[in-house]
Amino acid sequence: MANSIPKILIVDDERDLCEILEFNLSSEGFDTTTAHSAEQALKKSLDEFDLILLDVMMGEMSGYKMADKIRKELQLSVPIIFMTAKTAENDILTGFNVGGDDYISKPFSIKEVVARIKAVLKRGRQEVSAPKVFRMEGLEVDVNSKSVTIDDEQINLTRKEFEIVALLLKHQGQFISRDEILDRIWSDDVIVTERNVDVNIARLRKKIGDYGKYIVGKSGYGYAFKE
């Protein structure tokens, strides 16, 4: 993080909830800013924030659409925690597929929100503390700068796609089970399925072009990055 005090952006059209979150998170030592719509939030310098608390059901632009815009158009990796009353499995998977890092179901307790924020921020600090570069021929994954390049040309990946390719390249040639990928990349208290891994792997293969063929799957064993 750029500052010692984590900056949190709260995006929700429920003004009372924003005030409650802002008050309590400020009491926990966070620097908070609020926006009451996705459109309002997107006018801010989002790269200045350490984490975004994002409501799903809002006005014209939903939280899912905003997250998708952040990842694909703005190409930012700022962690996103969704807040929503929608708890169906498909809704949860949609959140992760558009680049979410965690999911909090309404109604929630402030203690839960604080705990999840701290967990997501801690994962980010751990990643930064161990800078490494992994390579296979012209494919290079820099864990420190969170960048992936092919023949020195940068490839845009979502946070989860990046973490998967970094994990597989770090253990190049070794099969890693879907369960282990879930355990390493998604937090223990998040409801996701093995299908979520498959979806991210499929998207990753397409994005890395010819190198996608090196990500091989084996029934009962998982995935490996091997020639």
Contacts in CASP RR format, 6 or more apart in sequence:
PFRMAT RR
TARGET T0000
AUTHOR 0000-0000-0000
METHOD contacts of the structure
MODEL  1
MANSIPKILIVDDERDLCEILEFNLSSEGFDTTTAHSAEQALKKSLDEFD
LILLDVMMGEMSGYKMADKIRKELQLSVPIIFMTAKTAENDILTGFNVGG
DDYISKPFSIKEVVARIKAVLKRGRQEVSAPKVFRMEGLEVDVNSKSVTI
DDEQINLTRKEFEIVALLLKHQGQFISRDEILDRIWSDDVIVTERNVDVN
IARLRKKIGDYGKYIVGKSGYGYAFKE
1 50 0 8 1.000
1 121 0 8 1.000
1 125 0 8 1.000
2 48 0 8 1.000
2 50 0 8 1.000
3 31 0 8 1.000
3 50 0 8 1.000
5 29 0 8 1.000
5 30 0 8 1.000
5 31 0 8 1.000
6 29 0 8 1.000
6 30 0 8 1.000
6 31 0 8 1.000
6 50 0 8 1.000
6 51 0 8 1.000
6 117 0 8 1.000
6 121 0 8 1.000
7 30 0 8 1.000
7 31 0 8 1.000
7 32 0 8 1.000
7 33 0 8 1.000
7 48 0 8 1.000
7 49 0 8 1.000
7 50 0 8 1.000
7 51 0 8 1.000
8 25 0 8 1.000
8 30 0 8 1.000
8 31 0 8 1.000
8 32 0 8 1.000
8 33 0 8 1.000
8 49 0 8 1.000
8 50 0 8 1.000
8 51 0 8 1.000
8 52 0 8 1.000
8 53 0 8 1.000
8 117 0 8 1.000
9 32 0 8 1.000
9 33 0 8 1.000
9 34 0 8 1.000
9 35 0 8 1.000
9 41 0 8 1.000
9 44 0 8 1.000
9 46 0 8 1.000
9 49 0 8 1.000
9 51 0 8 1.000
9 52 0 8 1.000
9 53 0 8 1.000
10 18 0 8 1.000
10 21 0 8 1.000
10 22 0 8 1.000
10 25 0 8 1.000
10 32 0 8 1.000
10 33 0 8 1.000
10 34 0 8 1.000
10 35 0 8 1.000
10 53 0 8 1.000
11 34 0 8 1.000
11 35 0 8 1.000
11 36 0 8 1.000
11 37 0 8 1.000
11 38 0 8 1.000
11 40 0 8 1.000
11 41 0 8 1.000
11 52 0 8 1.000
11 53 0 8 1.000
11 54 0 8 1.000
11 55 0 8 1.000
11 58 0 8 1.000
11 63 0 8 1.000
11 66 0 8 1.000
12 18 0 8 1.000
12 21 0 8 1.000
12 34 0 8 1.000
12 36 0 8 1.000
12 53 0 8 1.000
12 54 0 8 1.000
12 55 0 8 1.000
12 58 0 8 1.000
12 83 0 8 1.000
13 36 0 8 1.000
13 37 0 8 1.000
13 55 0 8 1.000
13 58 0 8 1.000
13 59 0 8 1.000
14 55 0 8 1.000
15 36 0 8 1.000
18 34 0 8 1.000
18 36 0 8 1.000
19 34 0 8 1.000
20 110 0 8 1.000
21 32 0 8 1.000
21 34 0 8 1.000
21 53 0 8 1.000
21 110 0 8 1.000
21 113 0 8 1.000
22 32 0 8 1.000
22 34 0 8 1.000
24 110 0 8 1.000
24 113 0 8 1.000
24 114 0 8 1.000
25 32 0 8 1.000
25 113 0 8 1.000
25 114 0 8 1.000
25 117 0 8 1.000
26 32 0 8 1.000
28 114 0 8 1.000
30 117 0 8 1.000
33 44 0 8 1.000
33 49 0 8 1.000
35 41 0 8 1.000
35 44 0 8 1.000
37 58 0 8 1.000
37 59 0 8 1.000
37 60 0 8 1.000
37 61 0 8 1.000
38 58 0 8 1.000
38 59 0 8 1.000
38 60 0 8 1.000
38 61 0 8 1.000
38 62 0 8 1.000
38 63 0 8 1.000
38 65 0 8 1.000
38 66 0 8 1.000
39 60 0 8 1.000
39 61 0 8 1.000
41 52 0 8 1.000
41 54 0 8 1.000
41 66 0 8 1.000
42 66 0 8 1.000
42 69 0 8 1.000
46 52 0 8 1.000
46 70 0 8 1.000
46 74 0 8 1.000
46 76 0 8 1.000
46 78 0 8 1.000
47 76 0 8 1.000
47 78 0 8 1.000
49 78 0 8 1.000
50 78 0 8 1.000
50 79 0 8 1.000
50 121 0 8 1.000
51 78 0 8 1.000
51 79 0 8 1.000
51 80 0 8 1.000
51 81 0 8 1.000
51 117 0 8 1.000
51 120 0 8 1.000
51 121 0 8 1.000
52 70 0 8 1.000
52 78 0 8 1.000
52 79 0 8 1.000
52 80 0 8 1.000
52 81 0 8 1.000
53 81 0 8 1.000
53 83 0 8 1.000
53 113 0 8 1.000
53 117 0 8 1.000
54 63 0 8 1.000
54 66 0 8 1.000
54 67 0 8 1.000
54 80 0 8 1.000
54 81 0 8 1.000
54 82 0 8 1.000
54 83 0 8 1.000
55 63 0 8 1.000
55 82 0 8 1.000
55 83 0 8 1.000
55 84 0 8 1.000
56 62 0 8 1.000
56 63 0 8 1.000
56 64 0 8 1.000
56 82 0 8 1.000
56 83 0 8 1.000
56 84 0 8 1.000
56 86 0 8 1.000
56 91 0 8 1.000
56 95 0 8 1.000
57 63 0 8 1.000
57 84 0 8 1.000
57 85 0 8 1.000
57 86 0 8 1.000
63 82 0 8 1.000
64 94 0 8 1.000
64 95 0 8 1.000
64 98 0 8 1.000
67 80 0 8 1.000
67 82 0 8 1.000
67 95 0 8 1.000
67 98 0 8 1.000
67 99 0 8 1.000
67 100 0 8 1.000
68 98 0 8 1.000
68 99 0 8 1.000
70 76 0 8 1.000
70 78 0 8 1.000
70 80 0 8 1.000
71 77 0 8 1.000
71 98 0 8 1.000
71 99 0 8 1.000
71 158 0 8 1.000
71 159 0 8 1.000
72 156 0 8 1.000
75 156 0 8 1.000
77 146 0 8 1.000
77 159 0 8 1.000
77 162 0 8 1.000
79 100 0 8 1.000
79 101 0 8 1.000
79 102 0 8 1.000
79 120 0 8 1.000
79 121 0 8 1.000
79 124 0 8 1.000
79 159 0 8 1.000
80 99 0 8 1.000
80 100 0 8 1.000
80 101 0 8 1.000
81 100 0 8 1.000
81 101 0 8 1.000
81 102 0 8 1.000
81 103 0 8 1.000
81 104 0 8 1.000
81 116 0 8 1.000
81 117 0 8 1.000
81 120 0 8 1.000
82 95 0 8 1.000
82 100 0 8 1.000
82 102 0 8 1.000
82 103 0 8 1.000
82 104 0 8 1.000
83 104 0 8 1.000
83 106 0 8 1.000
83 108 0 8 1.000
84 91 0 8 1.000
84 103 0 8 1.000
84 104 0 8 1.000
84 105 0 8 1.000
84 106 0 8 1.000
85 105 0 8 1.000
85 106 0 8 1.000
85 107 0 8 1.000
87 105 0 8 1.000
89 191 0 8 1.000
89 193 0 8 1.000
92 103 0 8 1.000
92 191 0 8 1.000
92 192 0 8 1.000
93 192 0 8 1.000
93 193 0 8 1.000
93 195 0 8 1.000
93 196 0 8 1.000
93 199 0 8 1.000
95 103 0 8 1.000
96 103 0 8 1.000
96 160 0 8 1.000
96 186 0 8 1.000
96 190 0 8 1.000
96 192 0 8 1.000
96 196 0 8 1.000
97 196 0 8 1.000
97 199 0 8 1.000
97 200 0 8 1.000
99 158 0 8 1.000
99 159 0 8 1.000
99 160 0 8 1.000
100 159 0 8 1.000
100 160 0 8 1.000
101 120 0 8 1.000
101 159 0 8 1.000
102 116 0 8 1.000
102 119 0 8 1.000
102 120 0 8 1.000
102 187 0 8 1.000
102 190 0 8 1.000
103 190 0 8 1.000
103 191 0 8 1.000
104 112 0 8 1.000
104 113 0 8 1.000
104 116 0 8 1.000
116 187 0 8 1.000
116 189 0 8 1.000
119 187 0 8 1.000
120 187 0 8 1.000
123 187 0 8 1.000
127 143 0 8 1.000
127 146 0 8 1.000
128 144 0 8 1.000
130 143 0 8 1.000
131 142 0 8 1.000
131 143 0 8 1.000
131 144 0 8 1.000
132 142 0 8 1.000
132 143 0 8 1.000
132 144 0 8 1.000
132 170 0 8 1.000
133 140 0 8 1.000
133 141 0 8 1.000
133 142 0 8 1.000
133 143 0 8 1.000
133 144 0 8 1.000
134 140 0 8 1.000
134 141 0 8 1.000
134 143 0 8 1.000
134 166 0 8 1.000
134 169 0 8 1.000
134 170 0 8 1.000
134 172 0 8 1.000
135 141 0 8 1.000
135 169 0 8 1.000
136 169 0 8 1.000
136 172 0 8 1.000
136 211 0 8 1.000
136 214 0 8 1.000
136 225 0 8 1.000
136 227 0 8 1.000
137 211 0 8 1.000
138 149 0 8 1.000
138 150 0 8 1.000
138 151 0 8 1.000
139 148 0 8 1.000
139 149 0 8 1.000
139 150 0 8 1.000
139 169 0 8 1.000
139 208 0 8 1.000
139 211 0 8 1.000
140 148 0 8 1.000
140 149 0 8 1.000
140 150 0 8 1.000
141 147 0 8 1.000
141 148 0 8 1.000
141 162 0 8 1.000
141 165 0 8 1.000
141 166 0 8 1.000
141 169 0 8 1.000
142 148 0 8 1.000
142 149 0 8 1.000
143 166 0 8 1.000
146 162 0 8 1.000
147 154 0 8 1.000
148 154 0 8 1.000
148 155 0 8 1.000
148 157 0 8 1.000
148 162 0 8 1.000
148 165 0 8 1.000
148 208 0 8 1.000
149 155 0 8 1.000
150 208 0 8 1.000
150 209 0 8 1.000
150 211 0 8 1.000
155 207 0 8 1.000
155 208 0 8 1.000
156 207 0 8 1.000
157 165 0 8 1.000
157 204 0 8 1.000
157 207 0 8 1.000
158 200 0 8 1.000
158 203 0 8 1.000
160 185 0 8 1.000
160 200 0 8 1.000
161 200 0 8 1.000
161 203 0 8 1.000
161 204 0 8 1.000
161 207 0 8 1.000
163 184 0 8 1.000
163 185 0 8 1.000
164 181 0 8 1.000
164 185 0 8 1.000
164 197 0 8 1.000
164 200 0 8 1.000
164 201 0 8 1.000
164 204 0 8 1.000
165 204 0 8 1.000
165 208 0 8 1.000
165 225 0 8 1.000
167 176 0 8 1.000
167 181 0 8 1.000
167 184 0 8 1.000
167 185 0 8 1.000
168 176 0 8 1.000
168 215 0 8 1.000
168 223 0 8 1.000
168 224 0 8 1.000
168 225 0 8 1.000
169 225 0 8 1.000
171 224 0 8 1.000
171 225 0 8 1.000
172 224 0 8 1.000
172 225 0 8 1.000
172 226 0 8 1.000
173 224 0 8 1.000
173 225 0 8 1.000
173 226 0 8 1.000
174 224 0 8 1.000
175 217 0 8 1.000
175 218 0 8 1.000
175 221 0 8 1.000
175 222 0 8 1.000
175 223 0 8 1.000
175 224 0 8 1.000
176 222 0 8 1.000
176 223 0 8 1.000
176 224 0 8 1.000
177 220 0 8 1.000
177 221 0 8 1.000
177 222 0 8 1.000
178 194 0 8 1.000
178 197 0 8 1.000
178 198 0 8 1.000
178 222 0 8 1.000
178 223 0 8 1.000
179 194 0 8 1.000
181 197 0 8 1.000
181 222 0 8 1.000
181 223 0 8 1.000
182 192 0 8 1.000
182 194 0 8 1.000
182 196 0 8 1.000
182 197 0 8 1.000
186 192 0 8 1.000
186 196 0 8 1.000
197 223 0 8 1.000
201 215 0 8 1.000
201 223 0 8 1.000
204 212 0 8 1.000
204 215 0 8 1.000
205 212 0 8 1.000
205 213 0 8 1.000
205 215 0 8 1.000
206 212 0 8 1.000
214 225 0 8 1.000
214 226 0 8 1.000
214 227 0 8 1.000
215 223 0 8 1.000
215 224 0 8 1.000
215 225 0 8 1.000
216 223 0 8 1.000
216 224 0 8 1.000
216 225 0 8 1.000
216 226 0 8 1.000
217 223 0 8 1.000
217 224 0 8 1.000
218 224 0 8 1.000
END
